[in-house]
């Protein structure tokens, strides 16, 4: 039972982080306004925020004061990473994005696999509670956890692929581009 409680605690923590990611771009409040997949300077591209940040649901700008996501577009389910389509133009868009559907499909399938993993992770948490009281609950929890892990691994691989390849394509074209860096600041103690 003790190890089961630890597993449930870790699963609940993972679900909380998944919620933060799923809500990014759809809600403009802390901490969701700090999550994004890729940021690229888009100077010279019409209809583009400069810099632009791709989140789970929308393309956002950056607040100059706080550095958080701001001025997000309308939420779009399965928002594709496809700059010509995202900005409605091919003018000044890096050549690597024109005439290819590679980034489009990687980001769209990432969205689908992520939602499947999200669903099964919730089912795993519920069946994990049953696992505390029955052996059948333990088997169901293990099965749903493995299914969630499988789809989460695929989603993470696809996410990493389109973000890193997209970042590199922006950089090769002379634009500044970066992935998010999450850092925590240690508490300061004043004497």
C-alpha positions in Angstrom: 0.0 0.0 0.0 2.8 2.4 0.8 4.5 2.0 -2.6 1.1 2.3 -4.2 0.5 5.6 -2.6 3.9 6.9 -3.8 3.0 5.7 -7.3 -0.3 7.6 -7.1 1.4 10.7 -5.8 3.9 10.6 -8.8 1.1 10.0 -11.2 -0.9 12.9 -9.8 2.2 15.1 -10.1 2.6 14.1 -13.8 -1.1 14.8 -14.4 -0.7 18.3 -12.9 2.2 19.0 -15.3 0.2 17.7 -18.2 -2.7 20.0 -17.2 -0.3 23.0 -17.3 0.8 22.1 -20.8 -2.7 21.4 -22.1 -3.9 24.7 -20.8 -1.0 26.7 -22.4 -2.2 29.2 -25.0 -5.8 28.7 -24.0 -5.7 30.5 -20.6 -3.8 33.7 -20.2 -2.9 33.5 -16.5 0.0 32.2 -14.4 1.5 29.6 -14.6 0.0 28.6 -18.0 1.3 31.8 -19.7 4.8 30.6 -19.1 4.6 27.4 -21.2 5.4 27.3 -24.9 7.1 24.9 -27.3 9.1 27.2 -29.5 9.8 30.9 -29.9 11.0 32.5 -33.1 11.7 36.1 -34.2 9.4 36.7 -37.1 10.4 40.2 -38.2 9.5 40.9 -41.8 6.7 38.3 -41.9 3.3 39.8 -42.3 0.5 38.9 -39.9 3.1 37.5 -37.4 3.7 38.4 -33.8 7.3 39.2 -33.3 8.5 37.1 -31.6 6.0 34.3 -32.0 5.5 31.5 -29.5 3.8 28.2 -30.4 1.7 26.8 -27.5 -0.6 23.9 -27.3 -3.7 25.9 -28.4 -2.5 29.2 -30.0 0.4 31.3 -31.3 1.2 34.0 -28.8 3.4 37.1 -28.6 5.7 37.9 -25.7 5.0 40.5 -23.0 8.0 42.9 -23.0 7.9 43.4 -19.2 7.3 39.9 -17.9 8.6 37.7 -20.7 5.4 35.6 -20.5 3.0 34.7 -23.3 0.7 37.6 -24.3 -1.6 38.6 -27.1 -2.4 35.0 -28.0 -4.5 34.2 -31.0 -7.8 32.3 -30.9 -7.4 28.8 -29.5 -7.2 26.2 -32.3 -7.5 22.5 -31.7 -4.5 20.6 -32.9 -2.7 23.8 -33.8 -0.2 22.8 -36.5 3.4 24.1 -36.7 3.3 25.3 -40.2 4.5 28.9 -40.5 3.2 29.6 -44.0 -0.3 28.4 -42.9 0.0 30.0 -39.4 0.8 33.4 -40.8 -1.2 33.2 -44.1 1.8 34.1 -46.2 5.0 32.6 -47.7 6.8 36.0 -47.9 10.0 36.0 -45.7 9.1 32.6 -44.3 12.2 30.3 -44.2 12.4 28.0 -47.2 12.5 24.9 -45.1 8.8 25.4 -44.2 7.6 26.0 -47.7 6.3 23.1 -49.7 6.6 20.5 -46.9 4.0 19.0 -44.6 6.6 17.4 -42.3 6.2 19.9 -39.4 2.4 20.0 -40.0 1.9 16.3 -39.5 4.4 15.9 -36.6 2.7 18.7 -34.6 -0.9 17.4 -35.4 -0.1 13.8 -34.5 1.7 15.1 -31.4 -1.6 16.7 -30.3 -3.6 13.6 -30.9 -1.2 11.3 -29.1 -0.9 13.7 -26.2 -4.7 13.8 -25.7 -4.8 10.0 -25.8 -2.0 9.9 -23.2 -3.8 12.5 -21.1 -7.0 10.5 -21.1 -5.4 7.2 -20.1 -3.3 9.0 -17.4 -6.6 10.1 -15.8 -8.0 6.6 -16.0 -4.8 5.3 -14.5 -5.2 7.6 -11.6 -8.8 6.5 -11.0 -7.9 2.8 -11.3 -4.9 3.4 -9.1 -7.2 4.4 -6.3 -9.0 1.1 -6.9 -5.6 -0.7 -6.7 -5.4 0.3 -3.1 -8.3 -2.0 -2.3 -8.3 -4.8 -4.9 -6.0 -6.8 -7.0 -8.1 -6.3 -10.1 -7.7 -2.5 -9.6 -4.0 -3.1 -9.5 -4.0 -4.9 -12.9 -6.3 -2.3 -14.5 -4.1 0.5 -13.1 -0.9 -1.1 -14.5 -2.5 -1.6 -17.9 -3.8 2.0 -18.2 -0.5 3.4 -16.9 1.4 1.4 -19.6 -1.0 2.6 -22.3 -0.6 6.2 -21.1 3.2 5.9 -21.0 3.2 4.5 -24.6 1.2 7.4 -26.0 3.1 9.9 -23.9 6.4 8.6 -25.2 5.2 9.0 -28.8 3.8 12.5 -28.2 7.1 13.5 -26.5 9.2 12.2 -29.4 7.0 14.0 -32.0 7.1 17.2 -29.9 10.8 17.1 -29.6 11.3 16.4 -33.3 9.2 19.3 -34.6 10.4 21.7 -32.0 14.1 21.0 -32.6 13.9 20.8 -36.3 11.7 23.9 -36.4 14.2 25.8 -34.3 17.1 24.7 -36.5 15.2 25.8 -39.7 14.5 29.3 -38.2 18.2 29.6 -37.3 19.5 28.4 -40.7 17.4 31.2 -42.3 19.0 33.8 -40.0 16.1 34.2 -37.5 16.6 34.0 -33.8 14.8 31.0 -32.4 14.8 29.1 -29.1 13.2 26.4 -27.1 12.0 27.4 -23.6 14.4 27.1 -20.7 12.7 26.5 -17.4 14.8 27.6 -14.4 13.9 27.9 -10.8 15.4 30.5 -8.6 16.4 29.4 -5.1 14.8 31.3 -2.3 16.8 34.2 -1.0 17.2 34.5 2.7 17.8 37.9 4.2 19.4 38.3 7.5 
